[in-house]
């Protein structure tokens, strides 16, 4: 797919691939199955300039484009799937929202450590009763003098076991216009990070509890009315999700292609059986098609926020292609693909989770249909 990149982008991709092969290929399997966050890898990625790619140079970023960040994720994932999570955390999701809307004081306090690979920021958005319907969140921010008291809980927060800073969606008042966000540091009185829990992929998360957690007004990121800004920034998160899903699907595809080219049964290589040939033809079609949609969404955004429609259709295509290709790759490799001795089973589990995280594929279809019909379809009862 490098034929769709310009010369500068191809050179960037080649540089990252060489770096990944030299620094990250070793121990990629062990890294994927480790419970520990790979801080040493984070430092290497920071030194390589792969954290804060799209952020302003005056903020400590690189001043690159979303396409640059997509390329970085995919090239790193092609060698070490787990390390692509760090590129995601340093460019997409809460760190991007923070960099977009934080005050100069907030950036000065936190951004250097985040971009230096020394600390992590996690998002507190989903709640026990507010998942896809994010506007139904109940976590409150109540004014108390010059401070705010935060009360409520959050679930499914990526990197919550390791994060030192949390970007938390809160309700300042009723309705969508009453929703904004605050910054809460680990260890703040009234804030408890609960026991670790695991997803099917092995990735861990912790519930977050706020019991009249007092934060200064200077820790408000976006006040009342900030919800739409937060969700527009969330489209960037979706491109990072899509990039990893597609990259891990392609990783599994390449691993399975090598396997069936060399594995012999009934006296000949597996790739000589037409049933497998057609599987790989279908997989290639899915990967190539989704890649083009991802490139379109990233390229059209340039330095701005991506189109909600182009982001939704790219994430849907990449989530679906990534999982289906990884799953077929596992099938082609049989017992070895199903074993933890191969990263293919890891790719299957991770890509399955991204069909839920960052906007489920069903919610994405709703958004796409709204674009098709040029009208809003409310999911709420009349």
C-alpha positions in Angstrom: 0.0 0.0 0.0 3.0 2.3 0.1 2.3 3.1 -3.6 -0.5 5.5 -2.3 2.0 7.5 -0.2 4.2 10.3 -1.5 8.0 10.1 -1.4 8.3 11.8 2.0 5.7 9.5 3.5 7.3 6.4 2.1 10.7 7.5 3.4 9.1 8.1 6.8 7.5 4.6 6.7 10.8 3.0 5.8 12.6 4.7 8.6 10.1 3.6 11.2 10.1 0.0 9.8 13.9 -0.2 10.1 13.7 1.2 13.6 11.1 -1.3 14.6 13.0 -4.3 13.2 16.2 -3.2 15.0 14.7 -2.2 18.3 11.3 -4.0 18.7 11.3 -7.3 16.9 13.1 -9.1 19.6 10.8 -10.2 22.4 7.6 -9.1 20.5 5.8 -12.3 21.5 6.7 -12.0 25.2 5.8 -8.3 25.2 2.4 -9.0 23.8 1.6 -11.4 26.7 3.1 -9.4 29.5 0.9 -7.6 32.0 3.5 -4.9 32.5 3.4 -1.7 30.5 6.6 -1.5 28.3 8.0 1.7 29.6 11.4 1.1 28.0 9.8 0.8 24.6 7.8 4.0 25.4 11.1 5.8 26.0 12.5 4.5 22.7 9.5 5.6 20.8 9.6 9.1 22.4 13.3 9.4 21.5 12.4 8.5 18.0 9.8 11.3 17.9 6.8 8.9 17.5 4.8 10.4 20.4 3.0 13.7 19.8 3.4 13.3 16.0 0.4 15.5 15.2 0.9 18.0 18.0 2.3 21.5 17.7 6.0 21.9 17.9 5.6 24.6 20.6 3.8 22.0 22.7 6.7 19.5 22.3 5.1 17.7 19.4 6.4 17.1 15.9 3.8 19.1 13.9 3.0 16.3 11.6 -0.2 15.1 10.0 -2.8 12.5 11.0 -1.5 10.5 8.0 2.0 10.5 9.6 0.5 9.1 12.8 -1.4 6.4 11.0 1.8 5.4 9.1 3.7 5.2 12.4 1.1 2.9 14.1 1.0 0.6 11.1 4.7 0.3 10.7 5.3 -0.4 14.4 2.5 -2.9 14.5 3.9 -4.8 11.5 6.9 -5.7 13.7 5.6 -5.6 17.3 1.8 -5.4 17.7 1.9 -4.5 21.4 4.2 -1.5 20.8 1.6 0.0 18.5 -0.5 0.6 21.6 2.1 3.0 22.8 2.1 5.0 19.6 -1.7 5.1 19.9 -1.5 6.4 23.5 1.0 9.0 22.5 -1.0 10.4 19.6 -4.7 9.5 19.8 -7.4 9.3 22.4 -7.2 11.4 25.5 -3.8 12.9 24.9 -5.0 14.4 21.6 -8.1 15.9 23.3 -5.8 17.2 26.0 -3.3 18.8 23.6 -6.2 20.3 21.6 -8.0 22.0 24.4 -5.7 22.3 27.5 -4.6 25.6 28.8 -1.0 26.7 28.7 -0.7 26.0 32.5 -2.2 22.5 32.0 0.2 21.7 29.2 3.1 22.9 31.2 2.2 20.7 34.1 1.6 17.5 32.2 2.5 17.4 28.5 6.3 17.0 28.7 6.1 13.7 30.7 3.3 12.4 28.5 5.2 13.0 25.3 8.4 11.8 26.8 7.0 8.3 27.5 7.4 8.8 31.2 3.7 9.0 32.1 0.3 7.9 30.7 -3.1 9.7 30.5 -6.2 7.5 30.6 -9.8 8.4 29.6 -12.7 8.1 32.0 -15.8 8.1 29.8 -17.8 4.8 30.0 -19.9 4.2 33.1 -21.9 1.2 34.3 -25.1 2.8 32.9 -23.5 4.9 30.1 -21.7 3.2 27.3 -22.7 3.9 23.7 -25.2 6.4 25.1 -22.4 8.6 26.5 -24.7 11.5 27.1 -26.3 9.5 29.9 -23.3 9.7 32.1 -23.9 10.5 35.8 -20.5 11.4 37.2 -20.9 14.9 38.6 -18.7 18.0 39.0 -20.2 20.2 41.7 -18.7 23.7 42.5 -17.4 24.1 46.0 -15.7 27.5 46.4 -12.8 27.7 44.0 -12.9 23.9 43.6 -15.1 21.2 42.2 -16.1 18.0 43.9 -16.3 14.9 41.6 -18.7 12.1 42.4 -19.4 9.0 40.3 -17.6 6.0 38.7 -16.1 4.9 35.4 -15.3 1.6 33.8 -13.3 0.1 30.9 -10.6 2.8 31.0 -7.6 1.8 28.9 -4.2 2.2 30.6 -6.0 2.8 34.0 -3.7 0.4 35.9 -0.6 2.5 34.9 -1.9 6.0 34.2 -0.9 9.0 36.4 -3.4 11.4 34.9 -7.1 10.8 33.9 -9.3 12.9 31.6 -12.7 12.4 33.0 -16.0 13.2 31.4 -18.3 14.8 33.9 -21.7 16.4 34.2 -21.7 20.1 35.3 -25.4 20.4 34.7 -28.4 18.8 33.0 -28.5 17.9 29.3 -25.8 17.4 26.7 -24.7 21.0 27.2 -24.0 20.3 30.8 -21.3 17.8 30.0 -17.5 18.7 30.0 -14.3 17.1 31.3 -11.8 17.5 34.1 -8.2 16.3 34.8 -7.7 14.1 37.9 -4.3 12.9 39.1 -3.8 9.5 40.6 -3.6 9.8 44.4 -6.0 12.8 44.6 -8.0 12.4 47.8 -11.4 10.9 47.1 -10.2 9.2 43.9 -9.8 5.5 44.0 -8.4 3.2 41.3 -10.1 -0.2 41.8 -8.8 -3.7 41.4 -7.5 -4.8 38.0 -9.9 -6.7 35.7 -9.0 -8.3 32.3 -10.6 -8.2 28.9 -10.6 -11.3 26.7 -7.4 -10.0 25.0 -5.5 -9.9 28.3 -5.5 -6.1 28.4 -6.3 -4.9 31.9 -8.4 -2.0 33.2 -9.5 -0.7 36.6 -12.8 0.8 37.7 -12.5 4.4 38.8 -14.3 5.7 41.8 -14.8 9.4 42.7 -16.2 10.2 46.2 -16.4 14.0 46.5 -12.9 14.1 44.9 -11.7 17.7 45.2 -9.9 19.2 42.3 -9.1 22.9 41.6 -10.9 24.8 39.0 -7.6 24.9 37.1 -8.1 21.2 36.4 -11.2 21.7 34.3 -10.3 20.9 30.7 -13.6 21.7 29.0 -16.5 23.2 31.0 -20.2 23.0 30.3 -20.9 22.8 26.6 -17.6 21.0 25.9 -19.2 17.6 25.0 -19.3 18.3 21.2 -15.7 19.4 21.2 -14.7 16.2 23.1 -16.6 14.0 20.7 -15.2 15.7 17.6 -11.7 15.0 19.1 -12.9 11.4 19.6 -13.0 10.9 15.8 -9.2 11.1 15.9 -9.2 8.3 18.5 -11.2 6.2 16.1 -8.6 6.6 13.4 -6.0 5.2 15.8 -8.3 2.3 16.7 -8.8 1.6 13.0 -5.1 1.8 12.2 -4.2 -0.8 14.9 -7.1 -3.1 13.9 -6.1 -3.1 10.3 -2.4 -3.4 11.1 -2.9 -6.4 13.3 -5.1 -8.0 10.6 -2.3 -7.5 8.1 0.3 -8.9 10.7 -1.8 -12.1 11.0 -2.2 -12.2 7.2 1.6 -12.1 6.6 2.3 -14.7 9.3 -0.3 -17.0 7.9 0.9 -16.5 4.3 4.4 -17.5 5.3 3.1 -20.5 7.2 1.0 -21.9 4.4 3.8 -21.3 1.9 6.1 -23.6 3.9 3.8 -26.0 5.7 3.3 -29.3 3.8 0.4 -31.7 4.0 -0.5 -34.5 1.7 2.9 -34.0 0.0 2.6 -30.4 -1.0 2.6 -26.9 0.5 -0.8 -25.8 1.9 -0.8 -22.7 -0.4 -1.3 -25.1 -3.4 -4.8 -26.0 -2.2 -7.5 -23.8 -3.9 -9.6 -23.5 -0.7 -6.7 -21.7 1.0 -5.9 -19.7 -2.1 -9.4 -18.3 -2.1 -9.3 -17.5 1.6 -6.1 -15.4 1.0 -7.6 -13.7 -2.0 -10.6 -12.6 0.1 -8.4 -11.5 2.9 -6.3 -9.4 0.6 -9.4 -7.7 -0.8 -10.6 -6.8 2.7 -7.2 -5.4 3.8 -6.6 -3.4 0.6 -10.2 -1.9 0.6 -10.1 -0.9 4.3 -6.6 0.6 3.9 -7.9 3.0 1.2 -10.8 4.2 3.4 -8.4 4.7 6.3 -6.0 6.7 4.1 -8.8 8.8 2.8 -10.0 9.8 6.3 -6.5 10.6 7.4 -5.4 12.5 4.3 -8.6 14.6 4.1 -8.1 15.7 7.7 -4.6 16.9 7.2 -3.9 19.0 10.3 -7.6 19.4 11.2 -10.2 17.1 12.7 -11.3 14.3 10.4 -14.8 14.0 8.9 -17.2 12.1 11.1 -18.5 10.2 8.1 -15.1 9.3 6.7 -13.9 8.3 10.1 -17.0 6.1 10.8 -16.8 4.3 7.5 -13.0 3.8 7.8 -13.3 2.4 11.4 -16.1 0.1 10.4 -14.1 -1.2 7.4 -10.8 -1.6 9.4 -12.5 -3.2 12.4 -14.3 -5.7 10.3 -11.4 -6.4 8.0 -8.9 -6.6 10.8 -10.9 -9.2 12.8 -12.1 -11.3 9.9 -8.6 -11.5 8.4 -6.9 -12.3 11.7 -9.6 -15.0 12.3 -9.1 -16.6 8.9 -5.3 -16.4 9.3 -5.7 -18.3 12.6 -7.8 -20.9 10.8 -5.3 -21.3 8.1 -2.5 -21.9 10.6 -4.5 -24.5 12.6 -3.2 -25.4 16.0 -0.1 -23.2 15.7 -2.3 -20.2 15.0 -4.5 -21.0 18.0 -1.4 -21.3 20.2 0.1 -18.5 22.3 3.4 -19.5 20.6 2.1 -17.4 17.7 1.0 -13.8 17.8 -1.9 -14.6 15.5 -4.2 -15.6 18.3 -3.2 -12.3 20.1 -4.2 -10.4 16.9 -7.6 -12.1 16.8 -8.4 -11.2 20.4 -7.2 -7.6 20.1 -9.0 -6.9 16.8 -12.2 -8.3 18.3 -12.1 -5.8 21.1 -11.7 -2.9 18.8 -15.1 -3.7 17.2 -16.5 -2.5 20.5 -14.0 0.1 21.8 -14.1 3.6 20.4 -17.6 3.3 19.1 -19.1 -0.1 18.4 -19.5 -1.2 14.7 -23.3 -1.0 15.2 -23.1 2.7 16.4 -20.8 3.4 13.4 -23.5 2.0 11.1 -26.0 4.4 12.6 -23.7 7.3 11.9 -23.1 6.2 8.4 -26.8 5.8 7.7 -27.4 9.3 9.0 -24.9 10.6 6.5 -26.6 8.6 3.7 -30.1 9.9 4.5 -28.9 13.4 5.6 -30.9 13.3 8.8 -30.6 12.4 12.4 -32.1 9.1 13.7 -32.7 9.2 17.4 -32.1 6.0 19.2 -34.3 7.1 22.1 -38.0 6.2 22.4 -40.4 8.9 21.4 
